[in-house]
Amino acid sequence: MAVSCPHSSTAQRATPISSPRSLKYEYELYVEREIEDYKDSVSRGALLKIGDEAVEVLRKADQIALTELLVWQEVDRIIARRLRLPTYATWKRRRLKMLAEFRTPEHWGIAPDAAFVRELADSTDCHVLVAGAEREGPALYLAARGAAVTAVEPEEDAVERVVKAAHAAGLTERIRGLCADLGGWAPDVALHAVVCTPSAFAGLDVMDRARVIEVLQSATVDGGVHLVETIAAGTDRLPLEELHSRYRGWTISVERSAGSRETFMARKAAVTAA
């Protein structure tokens, strides 16, 4: 999963997130990655010795045509045995258990009764924008629950952190990281939800914020929801009065949580057929 930065020509036309891979394919990639990492960790001489061992194994098996491909396949099998890699059945059982944990908000440090969790409980096959993605938890939580997530943050380090966390969790197919600020970026897919932290609007004046919100509203499907996290006190606060004025015609509510945080929620009206 690549990180697109604003200076890159691909930043504004990133490709859509692909469908998730099968567990069998994930396992094959896991085995391949472990074997390649082992090869990189040993000397060339050690690798050649494994090659000699592979040739001997094939000769004892009466393998007449010792092609280079067959030898390297046997090398991979020898390395897999040395690493004691789990069988597919064992790996699958562990992976399913891990995925179940990833689907719980507590795993990512998110309160189970948070508005974010309730409003996006059914996010399977939805596309969600997480803006101001300095915390990787919300993006990975949504990806684990089946959403396609675009994480946008102007700081490259923050995007890299989300990308690395997604890789470690095996969720790279569900998350796309973009290094950009909302002032110069627009969605390239229809959005079912938008999740913003205060930093998403950092550095934008009132006019810029109005334009950004309008762009995100236009990209949101009917019935979609926007959640904007604000801070009750301090310079990072995005005024609730301003948000109320920008979301006229949407169903609005505000939830206050412990501490100074508030979550502004707005749902786009669904257009009914005449």
N, C-alpha and C positions, 0 to 999 in steps of 0.2 A: 504494500500500500504506500504510494508516494505522497509526499507533502507538496502541495502546490503553493508557491509564494507569489505575491503580487507582482514581482519583477519578472516572473516567468510568463511566456506567451500562452501557456496552458491554464493560467490561473482562472480565466474567465470562461473557459470552455472545457472544464473537466468532464470526463466521461461518467455516465451514471454508474451507481454502485451495482455490482453484479449480484446474481443470486447466490445464496450460500452453497458451499460445497457439501457433498455427501460425506458422512463419517468415514466411509471406506477410503475416499480420496484423501481426506484429512490424515488418515492413518498412513497412507502411502507417502504423503509429503513429510510426515513426522519421521518415518523410518529413513527416508532419503536424506533429510536434514541431519539426523543423528550420525549417519554413516559419513556424510561429507565433512561434518565437524570433526569426526575422528581422524579422517584422512589428513585434514589440515593440521591436526595436533601432533602427528608423528613425523619422523624424518623420512626422507625419500628412501633411505636404505631399509627402514622398517617396512615401508609399503611394498618395496620390491620383494622382501622376504615373504610377505603375505601372498604376493603374486606367484612366487615359486610354489608355495603351499597349495594355491588354487590349481596350478598346472598339475601337480602331483595327484590331487584329488580327482581331477578330471581324467587323468590317465588310468588310474585305478578303476574308474567307472567305465573303462573301455570307450571313452569319448574319442572318436576317431578324428574329427575335424576340430582342432583346438583353435578356434577363432579368437581374436582379441575380445570380441563382445562376450563370448562364453567365459573367458578367463576373468574379465572384470565383474561379470555377474556372480561368479563364484567368490571373488574377492569380497564383494558386498555381503554375501551370505556368511562368510567367515567372520567379517567384522561385526555383523548383526549378532552372531552367536557370542562373540567376545564381549559385546556390550550388554548381552542378556536383555535385548529389547523385548518388551512384552508382546504376546500374540495379539492379533486384532481383537479377539473377544475380551481379553483382559484390558487392553487399552480403551475399547469402546465402553466398558463398564465404568472405568475411571472417568472417561471424558463426559459421559452422561451425568455422572454424579457432580462433576465440576460445573457443567452447564446449568444444572439445577440450582447450584449455589449462586452462580452468576445472575440468575433471574430474580434473586431476592435483593431488595434495596439495601438491606443491612450490610450485605457483602461489600457494597461500595460506599458505606458510610452515610447512607441516605435514610432518613426516618421513614418507617413504613406507613405512617399516617400523613406524610407530606402531600401537599396539593399536587405536586409534580407526579407523585406515584399514582394518586387516585385518578387524575385527569388523563394520564397516559397508560392506564392499566392494560388497555387493549391496543397495543401499537404494532402488532404483527402486520408485516407487509405495508406499513406506513412509512413515509419519508419525513424525517424530523430534522430540523435545523437547530443545532446547539451553538449559540453565538456567545462569545466571551467564554470560550471553553478552557479556562485556566484550571478547572477541575475536571479530571477525566471521568469521574464516577457517573454523572448523568448520561454521558455519551455511551459508555460501555454498558451501563444498565439497560438502556433502550435497545442497543444492538443485541444484547443477550436475549431480549424478549422478542426479537424478530424484526425490529425496525431497521430501516436503512438510514444511517445517520451521517449528516454533513456537519463536521465540527469546524467552526470558523473562529479564528483568534489572530490578532495582528502580530503577536509575539511568536517567533518561530520556535523558541524553546518550549512554549506551552503546547504548540501543535505537535512537536516531536514527542512530547511526553504522552499525549493522547495516542499517537501512532504506536509508540513502543508498548504502551499498556495494552492496546488492542492486539498487537502481535503476540504478546505473552499470553493473552487470554484466548488466542485462536479466533479472534473476531474481526480479522482484517478485511474479510469480504463484506462486512456490514458497515464499516466506518471509512469515511473519506475525510482527510484532514486538509484544510485550506488555510494558508497563512495570508490573511487579508483582513481589512477592517470593513465594517458594514457600509461605511461611507462611499466606498468605491467598488462595491461588489453587489451582484444581484443573483438570485437563485436561478439555476438552469433546469430545475425540475419542479413539479407541483408539490407543495408542502402540505402535510396533514397536521403538523404542529411546529411551533417555533418556541424554543426555550432560550431566554436571554438572562444573563447576569448583568449587573450594573456596568461592568467593564466593557460590555458590548457596545455601549454608546459613549465611551470615553473619548474626549476630544472633539465631539460633535456638538455644534451649537443647535439652537432650537429649530432652525430651518432645516439643517441636515438631518436631525432626528425625525422631523416630520416627513421628509422625503424617504428616509430609510424605512420607516414604519409603513408608509404607503406602498412601497415596493414589496415588502414582506406580506402585507395584506393582500395585494393583488396576486401574489404567488400561492396563496393559501386556498385550498379547496373549500367549498361550502361545508360548514360543520366543523372545520378545523379550529384548533385552539392555539392561542398565544399565551405563554406564561412569562412574565417579566418579573424578575426578582429585584426588589428595591431595598434600600437601607433606610430605616426610619430617621436616622440622624447622620450628618456628615456630608462631605462634598461629593460623594459618589451617588447621592440620592437622585433618582429620576423622579421628578414630581408626579404624584398620583393625579393631580389636577390636569397635568399635561397629557397623561395617558388616557384619562377619561375623555378628554376633548378629541384625541386622535382615534378613538374607537367608538365613535357614535354609530349606532345601528348594530353593534355587537352586544352579546349578552355579557355583562361585566360583573365581576365580584373581586373582593380583596380579602386575602387571608393573612392574618398576623400570626406569626409563630413565636416561639420563645426567643428572647433577646430582642434585637432591633430589626429583624428582617420581616419584610412583607412580600407577598406574592400577588401580583396583579394578574388576573385571569380574564381573558376575553375570548368568546367563542363566536365564530362567524355564522351568521344566519344561513340556514339551508334553504335554498330556493326551491319551492314546491312547484310542480308542474301545473299549468293552468287547466 
